[in-house]
């Protein structure tokens, strides 16, 4: 009679828990890079945000300020930055001189930037200077040259696009602050500070980007 081999039973390994992604809103100060490192030693997001595995979803120029989204969710980052999803970005822009209606209409219709026509933008003059946090370095004004404030909404993100748009119609940008990306608003978050998006905010953003909530 053959001996039967004893079967050994091993406890099943617990299922791996999916990594929990994080998405943050950060108020980028003036003269801070959107990256986490810089070989030239300039200030970066990493000097303010000590959260592993998050990175900037899109860019905000070194000399621009305001809302930057940081995420560890690769799919979300892709949709935030992909022009197909036309995520609107809202900027407050201080420009030299007072733009006339013709200049504003040019910005609304699209202007040539590096040989390519920008998409139509929403542009309006602000009746008064907005209440904003102070910049770390004062604006360099030209004597006898007035300035004005615009609210500009675009749905694309070329490098230094807003600055090049205003320069193309004869009104160089002096200060630029991003105050919203899609349904996410900067609110009263101060330069150098960050927080996690609330579930409500994250769900709104994902719905806008056609991602499963």
C-alpha positions as CSV (number, residue, x, y, z in Angstrom):
1,X,0.0,0.0,0.0
2,X,1.6,3.3,-1.1
3,X,2.1,6.0,1.4
4,X,0.2,9.1,0.7
5,X,2.1,12.3,0.8
6,X,0.9,14.7,3.4
7,X,-0.3,18.0,1.9
8,X,1.0,21.1,3.4
9,X,-1.2,24.1,3.7
10,X,0.2,27.5,3.9
11,X,-1.8,30.5,5.0
12,X,-2.8,32.7,2.1
13,X,-0.9,36.0,1.8
14,X,-3.0,39.0,2.6
15,X,-3.9,40.9,-0.6
16,X,-1.7,43.9,-1.3
17,X,-3.4,47.1,-0.5
18,X,-3.3,49.6,-3.3
19,X,-1.1,52.6,-2.7
20,X,-3.1,55.6,-1.6
21,X,-2.4,58.5,-3.9
22,X,-2.3,62.1,-2.6
23,X,-3.1,65.3,-4.4
24,X,-2.1,68.6,-2.9
25,X,-2.7,72.3,-3.6
26,X,0.4,74.5,-3.2
27,X,0.7,78.2,-3.3
28,X,4.0,78.7,-5.2
29,X,5.9,81.8,-4.2
30,X,7.7,84.1,-6.6
31,X,11.1,82.8,-7.8
32,X,10.5,79.2,-6.8
33,X,10.8,76.4,-9.4
34,X,8.0,73.9,-9.9
35,X,10.4,71.0,-9.7
36,X,11.7,69.4,-6.5
37,X,15.4,69.7,-7.3
38,X,17.6,72.2,-9.2
39,X,21.3,71.7,-10.1
40,X,21.8,75.4,-10.0
41,X,20.7,75.6,-6.4
42,X,17.6,77.7,-6.9
43,X,14.6,77.4,-4.6
44,X,12.2,74.6,-5.5
45,X,8.9,73.2,-4.4
46,X,10.9,70.6,-2.4
47,X,12.0,73.4,-0.1
48,X,8.4,73.7,1.1
49,X,6.7,70.3,0.5
50,X,8.1,67.2,2.2
51,X,5.6,64.7,0.9
52,X,7.1,61.6,-0.9
53,X,6.2,60.6,-4.5
54,X,4.2,63.7,-5.4
55,X,5.2,65.9,-8.4
56,X,3.8,68.9,-10.1
57,X,0.9,68.4,-12.5
58,X,1.8,71.0,-15.1
59,X,4.1,74.0,-14.8
60,X,4.1,77.4,-13.3
61,X,7.0,79.7,-14.3
62,X,9.8,80.5,-11.9
63,X,8.7,84.2,-11.7
64,X,5.0,83.4,-11.5
65,X,3.0,82.8,-8.3
66,X,0.0,80.9,-7.1
67,X,-1.8,77.6,-7.5
68,X,0.2,74.5,-8.3
69,X,-1.3,71.0,-8.1
70,X,1.0,68.2,-6.9
71,X,0.0,64.6,-7.1
72,X,1.2,61.0,-6.9
73,X,-1.6,59.9,-9.2
74,X,-0.1,59.5,-12.7
75,X,-3.4,59.3,-14.6
76,X,-4.7,62.4,-12.9
77,X,-1.5,64.3,-13.7
78,X,-1.8,63.3,-17.3
79,X,-5.3,64.5,-17.6
80,X,-4.6,67.8,-15.8
81,X,-1.9,68.6,-18.3
82,X,-3.4,67.1,-21.5
83,X,-4.9,69.8,-23.8
84,X,-7.7,67.4,-24.9
85,X,-9.4,67.9,-21.6
86,X,-9.3,71.7,-21.8
87,X,-8.9,72.3,-18.1
88,X,-9.3,76.1,-17.7
89,X,-6.6,77.9,-15.8
90,X,-7.4,81.3,-14.3
91,X,-4.7,84.1,-13.9
92,X,-4.7,87.5,-12.4
93,X,-2.2,89.5,-14.5
94,X,-0.7,93.0,-13.9
95,X,0.4,94.6,-17.1
96,X,2.1,97.8,-18.2
97,X,-0.2,100.5,-19.5
98,X,-4.0,100.4,-19.9
99,X,-5.1,98.0,-22.6
100,X,-7.8,99.3,-25.0
101,X,-10.6,97.1,-26.2
102,X,-8.8,96.3,-29.4
103,X,-5.9,94.7,-27.4
104,X,-8.3,92.8,-25.2
105,X,-10.2,91.5,-28.3
106,X,-6.8,90.3,-29.8
107,X,-6.2,88.3,-26.6
108,X,-9.7,86.9,-26.7
109,X,-9.4,85.8,-30.3
110,X,-5.9,84.4,-30.1
111,X,-2.4,85.9,-30.8
112,X,0.7,84.5,-32.5
113,X,3.1,83.1,-29.9
114,X,6.3,81.7,-31.3
115,X,4.6,81.2,-34.7
116,X,1.5,79.5,-33.3
117,X,-1.9,81.0,-32.7
118,X,-3.1,80.7,-29.2
119,X,-6.6,79.4,-28.5
120,X,-9.3,81.9,-27.7
121,X,-9.1,83.2,-24.2
122,X,-11.5,84.8,-21.7
123,X,-10.1,88.2,-20.9
124,X,-11.6,91.0,-18.7
125,X,-10.2,94.1,-17.1
126,X,-10.6,94.4,-13.4
127,X,-12.2,97.5,-12.0
128,X,-9.7,97.8,-9.2
129,X,-6.5,96.2,-8.0
130,X,-7.2,92.7,-6.5
131,X,-6.4,92.0,-2.8
132,X,-3.4,89.8,-3.0
133,X,-0.6,88.5,-0.7
134,X,2.5,90.7,-1.1
135,X,5.3,89.5,-3.4
136,X,8.6,88.6,-1.9
137,X,10.3,91.1,-4.2
138,X,8.6,94.4,-5.1
139,X,7.4,95.0,-8.7
140,X,9.8,97.1,-10.8
141,X,7.6,99.8,-12.1
142,X,8.6,102.3,-14.8
143,X,8.1,105.9,-13.8
144,X,5.2,107.6,-15.5
145,X,3.9,104.3,-16.9
146,X,0.5,103.2,-15.6
147,X,-0.4,99.6,-14.9
148,X,-3.6,97.6,-15.1
149,X,-5.0,94.3,-13.9
150,X,-6.6,91.6,-16.1
151,X,-8.2,88.3,-15.4
152,X,-7.2,85.8,-18.1
153,X,-8.6,82.3,-18.5
154,X,-6.9,79.9,-20.9
155,X,-7.3,76.1,-21.6
156,X,-3.8,75.4,-22.7
157,X,-0.4,75.5,-21.1
158,X,2.5,76.5,-23.3
159,X,5.7,77.8,-21.7
160,X,5.3,81.4,-20.5
161,X,2.1,81.6,-22.6
162,X,0.3,84.4,-20.7
163,X,3.4,86.6,-20.6
164,X,4.0,86.1,-24.3
165,X,0.3,86.8,-25.1
166,X,0.2,90.1,-23.2
167,X,3.6,91.1,-24.7
168,X,2.3,90.4,-28.2
169,X,-0.4,93.0,-27.8
170,X,2.0,95.6,-26.3
171,X,1.4,95.1,-22.6
172,X,4.3,93.3,-20.9
173,X,3.3,91.3,-17.7
174,X,4.6,92.6,-14.4
175,X,3.0,90.1,-12.1
176,X,1.2,86.9,-12.7
177,X,-0.8,84.8,-10.1
178,X,-2.7,81.7,-10.9
179,X,-5.8,81.5,-8.8
180,X,-7.7,78.4,-10.2
181,X,-7.2,75.2,-12.2
182,X,-10.6,73.9,-13.3
183,X,-12.8,73.7,-10.2
184,X,-9.9,74.0,-7.8
185,X,-9.4,77.5,-6.4
186,X,-6.4,78.9,-4.5
187,X,-8.6,80.7,-2.0
188,X,-6.7,82.2,1.0
189,X,-3.7,79.8,0.9
190,X,-0.6,81.8,1.4
191,X,2.8,81.6,-0.5
192,X,4.8,78.6,0.6
193,X,1.8,76.8,2.2
194,X,0.1,73.6,1.0
195,X,-2.7,71.3,1.9
196,X,-4.4,68.1,0.7
197,X,-7.3,68.5,-1.6
198,X,-10.6,67.6,0.2
199,X,-12.5,64.6,-1.1
200,X,-15.1,67.0,-2.5
201,X,-12.5,69.0,-4.4
202,X,-10.8,65.8,-5.7
203,X,-14.1,64.4,-6.9
204,X,-15.0,67.6,-8.7
205,X,-11.7,67.6,-10.4
206,X,-11.9,64.0,-11.5
207,X,-15.5,64.5,-12.8
208,X,-14.3,67.5,-14.8
209,X,-11.5,65.3,-16.3
210,X,-13.8,62.3,-16.9
211,X,-12.1,60.1,-14.4
212,X,-14.0,57.6,-12.2
213,X,-14.8,59.0,-8.8
